[in-house]
Amino acid sequence: PGGTIVEPTSGNTGVGLAMAANLKGYKLICVAPDKIPKEKVALLEAMGATVVSCPTNVAAEDPRSYYKVSERIRDEQGAYLPYQYYNPANPEAHYRTTGPEIWRQTDGKVTHYVVGVGTGGTISGTAKYLKEQNPNVQVIGVDTVGSVYKYYFEHRELPPEDQIHQYLIDGIGEDFLPTCVWWDYIDGIVTIDDKTAYRATMELARRESIFTGSSGGAAAAGARQVAQGLGADGLVVTLLPDSGERYLSKLNKQWLTEKGLLDGDGV
């Protein structure tokens, strides 16, 4: 107790760390990309965390990136850096919890697990568990346009620099390769563009009354894409990481219009 934790986070891991830090008596510094919504910053600050904002439009190795700023704070302040992108406890948590939950709730009938890839922890740990129960379960990652995962899956190398760029979906995709992505358990990657993801996000809210963030919309779009090619025996499971209430400054007509994400029907 009394020490400092620092973590590069787009918000959700930071909230979990803030809860633990408060209960255990640690200080928390969340180093976040500047594209995260103001609701997440306010939530982290309300829970006592210090939020440091860093530019999104720089390479992962750039000293201004939120990864490198986190490392600098660790070194300068002697803080503990859990580093969700490299910490095996990340996928291990999903191996112990998310995987068994999906297997149990589908009575072992799940045939496809389709989920967004951010740090890689959710897809990897869950995939390992599901494949141990049934090696025929297909695990499909959902990636963004501008991220590295789809290209790496197909070529086993990083894409050319001109193919790595910013995107508007929050929480998934990367511009480097975290070690928490366990490629041996992943059978495919589908790419979802910004407009498709945000359209799916608003469709979920207005047609299913499920209000999730854009990463959830991307996951739903990816799951639907996979499900369209399956027969009646297919059972596709996806995961919606968080609530759309954390993105209200984005999930509104003004922001969506400014970003060119609205169609003529307003969705």
Wavefront OBJ file of the C-alpha trace (Angstrom):
o trace
v 0.000 0.000 0.000
v 1.052 3.539 -0.753
v 2.756 2.702 -4.027
v 1.749 3.787 -7.521
v 0.310 1.753 -10.393
v 0.585 3.057 -13.956
v -1.126 1.520 -16.983
v -1.719 2.413 -20.633
v -5.461 1.974 -21.001
v -8.339 3.141 -23.170
v -10.471 3.211 -20.033
v -11.963 -0.155 -19.145
v -8.866 -1.809 -17.700
v -8.258 1.461 -15.909
v -11.635 1.260 -14.188
v -10.840 -2.226 -12.925
v -7.436 -1.108 -11.718
v -8.979 1.937 -10.021
v -11.308 -0.318 -8.052
v -8.433 -2.539 -6.956
v -6.146 0.413 -6.196
v -8.749 2.072 -3.994
v -9.415 -1.106 -2.033
v -5.726 -1.899 -1.597
v -4.473 1.630 -0.945
v -2.503 2.368 -4.127
v -2.333 5.455 -6.316
v -3.244 4.950 -9.979
v -2.088 6.776 -13.101
v -3.989 5.899 -16.279
v -2.177 6.875 -19.474
v -4.843 7.093 -22.160
v -5.057 7.811 -25.891
v -6.600 11.177 -26.648
v -9.490 9.611 -28.571
v -11.153 8.073 -25.519
v -14.473 9.736 -24.679
v -14.707 12.316 -21.934
v -17.102 10.052 -20.014
v -14.314 7.531 -19.417
v -11.900 10.239 -18.290
v -14.515 11.583 -15.876
v -15.228 8.094 -14.536
v -11.551 7.360 -13.916
v -11.041 10.705 -12.207
v -14.161 10.216 -10.104
v -12.628 6.975 -8.856
v -9.457 8.783 -7.860
v -7.177 7.991 -10.809
v -4.896 10.525 -12.465
v -5.440 10.519 -16.241
v -2.594 11.449 -18.614
v -3.690 12.007 -22.223
v -1.379 11.097 -25.123
v -1.690 11.515 -28.890
v -3.215 8.624 -30.808
v -1.691 9.506 -34.172
v 1.872 8.438 -33.297
v 3.594 5.067 -33.631
v 3.694 2.692 -30.678
v 7.451 3.214 -30.355
v 7.162 7.009 -30.373
v 8.110 8.446 -26.949
v 4.806 10.365 -26.959
v 2.663 7.212 -27.324
v 0.663 6.137 -24.322
v 2.691 2.933 -24.130
v 6.033 4.726 -23.924
v 4.746 7.441 -21.587
v 3.587 4.676 -19.230
v 7.044 3.114 -19.323
v 8.650 6.492 -18.623
v 6.391 7.107 -15.610
v 7.213 3.596 -14.357
v 10.930 4.311 -14.598
v 10.798 7.842 -13.191
v 8.435 7.174 -10.288
v 9.246 3.544 -9.531
v 5.633 2.660 -10.278
v 4.286 -0.817 -10.991
v 3.225 -1.348 -14.611
v 0.872 -4.365 -14.990
v 1.039 -3.916 -18.805
v -2.105 -5.639 -20.010
v -0.618 -6.161 -23.493
v 2.134 -8.442 -22.183
v 0.813 -9.746 -18.865
v -0.154 -13.451 -19.022
v -2.653 -12.855 -16.215
v -4.803 -11.111 -18.856
v -5.614 -14.151 -21.046
v -5.393 -16.418 -18.012
v -8.321 -14.587 -16.403
v -10.483 -15.327 -19.448
v -9.290 -18.938 -19.503
v -10.538 -19.298 -15.928
v -13.785 -17.318 -16.219
v -15.067 -16.273 -19.661
v -14.359 -19.594 -21.365
v -16.100 -21.755 -18.750
v -19.045 -19.329 -18.644
v -19.609 -19.567 -22.406
v -19.233 -23.343 -22.412
v -21.656 -23.692 -19.512
v -24.279 -21.274 -20.807
v -24.362 -22.852 -24.276
v -24.422 -26.396 -22.846
v -21.270 -27.065 -24.836
v -23.014 -26.327 -28.137
v -20.998 -23.233 -29.133
v -19.513 -23.696 -32.610
v -18.013 -20.241 -33.221
v -16.566 -17.616 -30.886
v -16.309 -14.213 -32.572
v -14.792 -11.369 -30.542
v -12.823 -8.157 -30.904
v -9.033 -8.239 -30.553
v -7.495 -5.452 -28.497
v -4.831 -6.644 -26.067
v -5.658 -10.188 -27.153
v -6.492 -11.382 -23.655
v -10.216 -11.945 -24.125
v -9.967 -13.900 -27.356
v -6.885 -15.920 -26.379
v -7.778 -17.173 -22.918
v -11.355 -17.944 -23.886
v -10.248 -19.676 -27.087
v -7.804 -21.919 -25.262
v -10.503 -23.093 -22.867
v -13.141 -23.656 -25.554
v -10.755 -25.588 -27.781
v -9.740 -27.792 -24.867
v -13.413 -28.732 -24.528
v -13.992 -29.083 -28.289
v -11.102 -28.612 -30.766
v -13.648 -27.984 -33.540
v -14.828 -24.675 -32.049
v -13.850 -21.940 -34.485
v -12.381 -18.773 -32.995
v -12.600 -15.632 -35.118
v -11.103 -12.281 -34.139
v -12.646 -8.955 -35.126
v -10.179 -6.300 -36.232
v -10.416 -2.698 -37.429
v -9.322 -1.159 -40.709
v -5.925 0.374 -39.930
v -4.925 -2.248 -37.358
v -2.297 -4.977 -37.770
v -4.100 -8.184 -36.780
v -5.791 -9.192 -40.044
v -2.617 -8.682 -42.068
v -0.460 -10.473 -39.512
v -2.798 -13.470 -39.427
v -2.541 -13.828 -43.192
v 1.161 -13.013 -43.692
v 2.801 -13.567 -40.279
v 4.429 -10.175 -40.468
v 3.385 -6.608 -39.749
v 1.690 -4.718 -42.591
v 3.421 -1.880 -44.468
v 3.395 1.365 -42.514
v 0.953 3.015 -44.911
v -1.658 0.397 -43.976
v -1.422 1.178 -40.251
v -3.504 4.221 -39.378
v -6.058 5.664 -36.991
v -9.662 4.510 -36.822
v -12.751 5.587 -34.891
v -13.680 2.299 -33.197
v -12.677 2.309 -29.523
v -10.959 -0.488 -27.653
v -9.910 -2.974 -30.347
v -7.166 -3.134 -32.965
v -3.493 -2.280 -32.463
v -0.478 -0.886 -34.305
v 1.906 -3.458 -32.759
v 1.754 -7.108 -31.638
v 0.975 -7.748 -27.957
v 2.221 -11.075 -26.609
v -1.224 -11.696 -25.097
v -2.495 -12.674 -28.557
v -2.174 -16.464 -28.660
v -2.243 -17.067 -32.408
v -2.289 -20.868 -32.104
v -5.882 -20.696 -30.875
v -7.209 -18.247 -33.486
v -8.729 -19.615 -36.714
v -9.419 -16.390 -38.582
v -9.716 -12.600 -38.475
v -12.488 -10.482 -39.990
v -12.138 -6.741 -40.532
v -14.942 -4.325 -39.692
v -14.736 -0.699 -40.831
v -15.773 2.288 -38.725
v -19.092 2.897 -40.445
v -20.192 -0.726 -40.187
v -19.251 -0.847 -36.509
v -21.088 2.332 -35.550
v -24.116 1.373 -37.606
v -24.269 -1.971 -35.797
v -23.863 -0.156 -32.468
v -26.895 2.031 -33.128
v -28.904 -0.864 -34.564
v -28.333 -2.853 -31.377
v -29.570 0.091 -29.313
v -32.661 0.832 -31.395
v -33.744 -2.652 -32.422
v -32.549 -4.877 -29.571
v -32.317 -2.346 -26.703
v -28.706 -3.387 -26.173
v -26.590 -0.268 -25.701
v -22.896 -1.037 -26.143
v -19.802 0.802 -27.314
v -18.354 0.747 -30.820
v -16.179 -2.287 -30.084
v -19.382 -4.137 -29.206
v -20.926 -2.966 -32.460
v -17.895 -4.238 -34.356
v -18.109 -7.590 -32.563
v -21.807 -7.909 -33.393
v -21.155 -7.050 -37.046
v -18.355 -9.601 -37.186
v -20.495 -12.264 -35.546
v -23.317 -11.611 -38.005
v -20.872 -11.878 -40.901
v -19.659 -15.270 -39.662
v -23.177 -16.507 -38.880
v -24.446 -15.794 -42.385
v -22.362 -18.643 -43.757
v -23.496 -21.237 -41.220
v -26.257 -23.807 -41.150
v -28.918 -24.393 -38.525
v -26.468 -26.167 -36.222
v -24.194 -23.144 -35.935
v -24.118 -21.369 -32.584
v -22.144 -18.129 -32.637
v -21.132 -16.428 -29.403
v -19.766 -12.897 -29.236
v -18.909 -10.513 -26.420
v -19.889 -6.863 -25.930
v -17.157 -5.336 -23.744
v -18.927 -2.361 -22.180
v -21.880 0.002 -22.021
v -22.651 2.693 -24.551
v -23.221 5.054 -21.621
v -19.438 5.516 -21.551
v -19.553 6.847 -25.127
v -22.520 9.224 -25.152
v -20.327 12.081 -26.399
v -19.762 9.961 -29.515
v -22.983 7.988 -29.865
v -25.068 10.973 -30.858
v -26.213 12.499 -34.139
v -23.824 15.457 -34.090
v -20.620 13.454 -33.582
v -21.663 10.653 -35.940
v -22.522 13.212 -38.624
v -19.230 15.064 -38.190
v -17.354 11.797 -38.678
v -19.391 10.768 -41.724
v -20.833 7.719 -40.011
v -24.542 8.381 -40.522
v -26.573 7.115 -43.457
v -29.684 8.808 -44.784
v -31.887 6.855 -42.384
v -30.118 8.420 -39.412
v -28.512 5.163 -38.289
l 1 2 3 4 5 6 7 8 9 10 11 12 13 14 15 16 17 18 19 20 21 22 23 24 25 26 27 28 29 30 31 32 33 34 35 36 37 38 39 40 41 42 43 44 45 46 47 48 49 50 51 52 53 54 55 56 57 58 59 60 61 62 63 64 65 66 67 68 69 70 71 72 73 74 75 76 77 78 79 80 81 82 83 84 85 86 87 88 89 90 91 92 93 94 95 96 97 98 99 100 101 102 103 104 105 106 107 108 109 110 111 112 113 114 115 116 117 118 119 120 121 122 123 124 125 126 127 128 129 130 131 132 133 134 135 136 137 138 139 140 141 142 143 144 145 146 147 148 149 150 151 152 153 154 155 156 157 158 159 160 161 162 163 164 165 166 167 168 169 170 171 172 173 174 175 176 177 178 179 180 181 182 183 184 185 186 187 188 189 190 191 192 193 194 195 196 197 198 199 200 201 202 203 204 205 206 207 208 209 210 211 212 213 214 215 216 217 218 219 220 221 222 223 224 225 226 227 228 229 230 231 232 233 234 235 236 237 238 239 240 241 242 243 244 245 246 247 248 249 250 251 252 253 254 255 256 257 258 259 260 261 262 263 264 265 266 267
